[in-house]
Amino acid sequence: MKLAVLGAGAWGTALAIRFADRHAIHLWSREEDQVALMLAERENRRYLAGAAFPDSLSVTTDLGEAIRDAGLILIVTPMAGLRPTLERLVELGSTTPVLWACKGLEVGSMLFPHQVAEQILDASIPRGMLSGPSFAQEVAKGMPAAVTIAANDGDFARDTVEALNTSVLRLYASDDLVGVEIGAAVKNVLAIAAGVCDGLNYGLNARAALLTRGLAEMARFGAALGARAETFMGLAGIGDLMLTATGDLSRNRRVGLMLAQGMKLDDILANLGHVAEGVPTAREVLRQAEQLGVDMPITRAVCRLLFDGDRIEDIVSALLERAPKMERAD
């Protein structure tokens, strides 16, 4: 089929390259200069240098052209781009099924991606999310990986997995869309914490404890929102958490490493050159958790460091000196 990939950052480009193994791909970007370079060079040097475009991958700035006759639309923008992209699809009269790979909560509204989609898309349009442990550079190179496609409609999730599965990117279906979205959001916050931990040379024991208790936070938050516990034991939960918190290609981990070096947040984000979704997501997750009465001390610590200017030493002491308790996720 024809597949429209909307968003030509590193991850959108990597997915476009990989799915071009089986399908005709239209990769869309609104940036005319970037598209001109990609057309001339047949690669995305700005975000994914060295990954050549297959012949079945075309590039355009014309959104109408990109989605015309598409059997599926995959939105791969930062979370902030999801709402305006969906609104443009509605303006164009599209009724094509939609997947998003946006990770996080919408700033200000605390909405998850599926809730944003509910406000914009007609209820009849199938929709879902692609998420899991997958660095763009490795996926583009054809290195083995596995991710999850989640939708409230299990049949849509399974059919999409059948259509997109490749020999090197293995797909699994899930009908726990809320759980997959929670895993995708919270793991980025925990990756910042892991980067701080490693940047301070606290050691492997400390990182293991941090991520284990972070996973418990993720599960508590998920339980309060109706997600299934087993989702957090899968690719979109512990799998993505392990990768993002420990892999050197992780932008959110790098934010934590640079915070541990004493760098200012504005300088860190300028240095990255890419979006680190854990930064805006941390505040939204904490706000929602507090409304739900869910205790998330690691997420709170990350917010204190990112937004309140508290000293790292004081934040760490507050975490370690909490009263002992039974080891339970709930």
C-alpha positions as CSV (number, residue, x, y, z in Angstrom):
1,M,0.0,0.0,0.0
2,K,0.9,3.6,0.0
3,L,2.0,4.9,3.4
4,A,2.2,8.6,4.3
5,V,4.8,9.4,7.0
6,L,4.3,12.9,8.3
7,G,7.4,14.3,10.0
8,A,10.9,14.1,8.6
9,G,13.0,14.1,11.8
10,A,15.3,11.2,12.6
11,W,12.5,8.8,13.7
12,G,10.1,9.6,10.9
13,T,12.8,9.2,8.4
14,A,14.0,5.9,9.9
15,L,10.4,4.5,9.8
16,A,9.9,5.7,6.3
17,I,13.1,3.9,5.2
18,R,12.2,0.7,7.0
19,F,8.6,0.5,5.8
20,A,9.8,1.2,2.2
21,D,10.9,-2.4,2.3
22,R,7.3,-3.3,1.6
23,H,5.4,-0.2,0.7
24,A,5.4,3.0,-1.4
25,I,6.3,5.8,1.1
26,H,5.5,9.5,0.9
27,L,7.6,11.3,3.5
28,W,6.3,14.8,4.3
29,S,8.0,17.8,5.9
30,R,6.7,21.3,6.0
31,E,10.3,22.7,5.7
32,E,10.9,23.4,2.0
33,D,14.7,23.7,2.4
34,Q,15.0,20.4,4.1
35,V,12.8,18.7,1.5
36,A,14.9,20.2,-1.3
37,L,18.1,18.8,0.3
38,M,16.5,15.4,0.8
39,L,15.4,15.3,-2.8
40,A,18.8,16.2,-4.1
41,E,20.9,14.0,-1.8
42,R,18.4,11.1,-1.3
43,E,19.1,11.1,2.4
44,N,18.2,13.2,5.5
45,R,21.7,14.6,6.4
46,R,20.2,17.0,8.9
47,Y,18.7,14.4,11.2
48,L,19.8,10.9,9.9
49,A,23.0,11.3,7.9
50,G,24.3,8.2,6.0
51,A,20.9,6.5,5.7
52,A,20.2,6.3,1.9
53,F,16.6,6.6,0.7
54,P,15.2,3.5,-1.1
55,D,13.7,4.1,-4.6
56,S,10.2,3.5,-3.1
57,L,10.5,6.5,-0.8
58,S,9.4,10.0,-2.1
59,V,9.6,13.3,-0.3
60,T,7.2,16.2,-0.5
61,T,6.1,19.5,1.2
62,D,2.5,19.0,-0.1
63,L,0.5,17.4,2.6
64,G,-2.4,16.7,0.3
65,E,-0.1,14.9,-2.1
66,A,1.5,12.9,0.7
67,I,-1.8,11.5,2.0
68,R,-3.6,11.1,-1.4
69,D,-4.6,7.4,-1.8
70,A,-2.7,6.4,1.3
71,G,-3.9,3.3,3.1
72,L,-2.4,4.5,6.4
73,I,-1.0,7.8,7.8
74,L,1.8,7.7,10.3
75,I,2.4,10.9,12.3
76,V,6.0,11.2,13.6
77,T,6.2,14.7,15.0
78,P,7.0,15.9,18.5
79,M,4.0,15.8,20.7
80,A,3.5,19.5,20.2
81,G,2.9,18.8,16.5
82,L,0.2,16.2,16.9
83,R,-2.8,18.5,17.3
84,P,-2.0,20.8,14.3
85,T,-1.2,17.9,12.1
86,L,-4.5,16.1,12.9
87,E,-6.3,19.4,12.3
88,R,-4.8,19.7,8.9
89,L,-5.9,16.2,8.0
90,V,-9.4,17.0,9.0
91,E,-9.3,20.2,6.9
92,L,-8.2,18.1,3.9
93,G,-11.1,15.8,4.4
94,S,-9.0,12.7,5.2
95,T,-10.7,9.6,6.6
96,T,-7.5,7.5,6.4
97,P,-6.5,5.4,9.4
98,V,-3.9,7.1,11.6
99,L,-1.0,6.0,13.7
100,W,1.1,8.3,15.8
101,A,4.6,7.9,17.2
102,C,4.4,11.0,19.4
103,K,5.5,10.3,23.0
104,G,4.4,12.4,25.9
105,L,1.5,14.5,27.1
106,E,0.2,17.7,25.5
107,V,1.6,20.7,27.4
108,G,-1.1,22.6,29.3
109,S,-3.9,20.2,28.7
110,M,-2.2,17.0,30.2
111,L,-3.9,15.1,27.4
112,F,-2.4,11.9,26.0
113,P,-2.2,11.5,22.2
114,H,-5.4,9.4,22.0
115,Q,-7.3,12.1,23.9
116,V,-6.0,14.8,21.5
117,A,-7.2,12.6,18.6
118,E,-10.6,12.1,20.2
119,Q,-11.1,15.9,20.2
120,I,-10.3,16.2,16.5
121,L,-10.9,13.0,14.5
122,D,-14.2,11.5,13.7
123,A,-14.9,8.5,15.9
124,S,-15.1,6.3,12.8
125,I,-11.5,6.8,11.8
126,P,-9.2,3.9,13.1
127,R,-6.3,5.2,15.1
128,G,-3.5,4.0,17.3
129,M,0.2,4.4,18.4
130,L,3.6,2.9,17.5
131,S,6.0,2.7,20.3
132,G,8.8,0.6,21.7
133,P,12.6,0.4,22.2
134,S,14.0,1.7,18.9
135,F,16.7,4.2,18.2
136,A,16.3,5.8,14.7
137,Q,19.9,5.2,13.6
138,E,19.7,1.5,14.2
139,V,16.3,1.0,12.6
140,A,17.4,2.9,9.5
141,K,20.5,0.7,9.2
142,G,18.3,-2.4,9.2
143,M,19.4,-3.6,12.6
144,P,16.9,-5.9,14.4
145,A,14.3,-4.2,16.6
146,A,10.8,-4.8,17.9
147,V,8.0,-2.3,18.7
148,T,4.3,-2.3,19.6
149,I,1.3,-1.0,17.7
150,A,-1.5,-0.3,20.1
151,A,-5.1,0.6,19.5
152,N,-8.3,0.4,21.4
153,D,-9.5,-1.7,18.4
154,G,-7.6,-4.9,18.6
155,D,-8.4,-5.9,15.1
156,F,-7.0,-2.7,13.7
157,A,-3.8,-3.2,15.7
158,R,-3.4,-6.7,14.4
159,D,-4.2,-5.8,10.8
160,T,-1.7,-3.0,10.9
161,V,1.0,-5.2,12.4
162,E,0.4,-7.7,9.5
163,A,0.7,-4.9,7.0
164,L,3.8,-3.2,8.3
165,N,5.9,-6.1,9.8
166,T,9.3,-6.4,8.2
167,S,12.1,-9.0,8.4
168,V,14.1,-6.7,10.7
169,L,11.5,-4.6,12.5
170,R,9.2,-7.0,14.3
171,L,5.8,-5.6,15.3
172,Y,3.5,-6.7,18.1
173,A,-0.1,-5.8,18.6
174,S,-1.7,-4.4,21.8
175,D,-5.2,-3.3,22.7
176,D,-4.0,-1.3,25.7
177,L,-3.5,2.0,24.1
178,V,-3.5,4.0,27.4
179,G,-0.8,1.7,28.8
180,V,1.4,2.0,25.8
181,E,1.1,5.8,25.8
182,I,1.9,6.0,29.5
183,G,5.0,3.9,29.0
184,A,6.1,6.1,26.1
185,A,5.7,9.2,28.2
186,V,7.1,8.2,31.6
187,K,10.1,6.4,30.3
188,N,11.5,9.7,28.9
189,V,11.2,11.3,32.4
190,L,13.0,8.3,34.0
191,A,15.7,8.5,31.4
192,I,16.6,12.0,32.5
193,A,16.8,10.7,36.0
194,A,19.1,7.9,34.9
195,G,21.3,10.3,33.0
196,V,21.7,12.4,36.2
197,C,22.5,9.2,38.2
198,D,25.2,8.2,35.8
199,G,26.5,11.7,35.3
200,L,27.1,11.9,39.1
201,N,28.9,8.5,39.0
202,Y,26.6,6.9,41.5
203,G,27.2,3.5,40.0
204,L,25.4,0.6,38.5
205,N,23.6,-0.4,41.8
206,A,22.1,3.1,42.0
207,R,20.9,3.1,38.4
208,A,19.3,-0.4,38.8
209,A,17.5,0.8,41.9
210,L,16.4,4.0,40.3
211,L,15.0,2.3,37.2
212,T,13.2,-0.5,39.2
213,R,11.5,2.1,41.4
214,G,10.8,4.2,38.3
215,L,9.0,1.3,36.7
216,A,6.9,1.0,39.9
217,E,6.0,4.7,39.4
218,M,5.0,4.0,35.8
219,A,2.8,1.1,36.9
220,R,1.1,3.1,39.7
221,F,0.4,5.9,37.3
222,G,-0.9,3.4,34.7
223,A,-3.2,1.6,37.3
224,A,-4.8,4.9,38.1
225,L,-5.6,5.5,34.5
226,G,-6.9,2.1,33.7
227,A,-3.9,0.6,32.0
228,R,-3.0,-3.1,32.3
229,A,0.0,-4.0,34.5
230,E,1.4,-6.5,31.9
231,T,1.8,-3.7,29.4
232,F,4.6,-2.2,31.5
233,M,6.5,-5.5,31.4
234,G,6.5,-5.4,27.6
235,L,8.2,-3.5,24.8
236,A,6.5,-0.2,25.4
237,G,7.2,-0.3,29.1
238,I,10.3,-1.9,30.5
239,G,11.8,-2.5,27.0
240,D,11.7,1.2,26.0
241,L,12.7,2.3,29.6
242,M,15.9,0.1,29.5
243,L,16.9,1.4,26.1
244,T,16.1,5.1,26.7
245,A,17.6,5.2,30.2
246,T,20.9,3.4,29.3
247,G,21.5,3.9,25.6
248,D,24.1,6.5,24.5
249,L,21.8,7.5,21.6
250,S,19.1,8.6,24.0
251,R,18.4,12.4,24.0
252,N,16.6,12.3,27.3
253,R,19.5,10.5,29.0
254,R,21.9,13.1,27.6
255,V,19.8,15.8,29.2
256,G,20.4,14.1,32.5
257,L,24.1,13.7,31.9
258,M,24.5,17.4,31.1
259,L,22.4,18.4,34.1
260,A,24.8,16.5,36.3
261,Q,27.6,18.5,34.8
262,G,25.9,21.7,36.0
263,M,24.7,22.9,32.6
264,K,21.6,25.1,32.4
265,L,18.5,23.6,30.8
266,D,18.3,26.2,28.0
267,D,21.9,25.5,27.0
268,I,21.3,21.8,27.1
269,L,18.3,21.9,24.8
270,A,20.1,24.2,22.4
271,N,23.0,21.8,22.4
272,L,20.9,18.8,21.6
273,G,19.5,20.1,18.3
274,H,16.6,17.6,18.7
275,V,13.5,17.5,20.9
276,A,13.9,15.8,24.3
277,E,10.2,14.9,25.1
278,G,11.0,14.1,28.7
279,V,11.5,17.7,29.6
280,P,7.9,19.1,28.8
281,T,6.4,15.7,29.7
282,A,7.8,15.6,33.2
283,R,5.7,18.5,34.4
284,E,2.5,17.3,32.8
285,V,2.9,13.8,34.2
286,L,3.5,15.2,37.7
287,R,0.5,17.5,37.5
288,Q,-1.8,14.6,36.5
289,A,-0.3,12.3,39.1
290,E,-0.9,14.8,41.8
291,Q,-4.5,15.2,40.7
292,L,-4.9,11.4,40.8
293,G,-3.2,11.1,44.1
294,V,-0.4,8.9,42.7
295,D,3.0,9.1,44.4
296,M,5.8,9.6,41.8
297,P,8.9,10.7,43.8
298,I,11.4,10.2,41.0
299,T,9.2,12.3,38.6
300,R,8.9,15.0,41.2
301,A,12.7,15.0,41.7
302,V,13.2,15.4,37.9
303,C,10.8,18.4,37.9
304,R,12.6,20.0,40.9
305,L,15.8,19.8,38.9
306,L,14.4,20.9,35.6
307,F,12.1,23.7,36.6
308,D,12.7,24.7,40.3
309,G,16.5,25.1,40.3
310,D,17.0,23.0,43.3
311,R,20.4,21.6,44.1
312,I,21.0,18.1,42.9
313,E,22.5,17.1,46.3
314,D,19.3,18.2,48.1
315,I,17.1,16.3,45.6
316,V,19.1,13.1,45.9
317,S,19.0,13.4,49.7
318,A,15.2,13.8,49.7
319,L,14.8,10.6,47.6
320,L,17.2,8.5,49.7
321,E,15.9,9.7,53.1
322,R,12.2,8.8,52.4
323,A,10.7,6.6,55.0
324,P,11.3,2.8,54.4
325,K,8.3,0.9,53.0
326,M,7.2,-2.4,51.6
327,E,8.3,-3.0,48.1
328,R,5.0,-2.8,46.2
329,A,4.1,-1.2,42.9
330,D,0.8,0.1,44.3
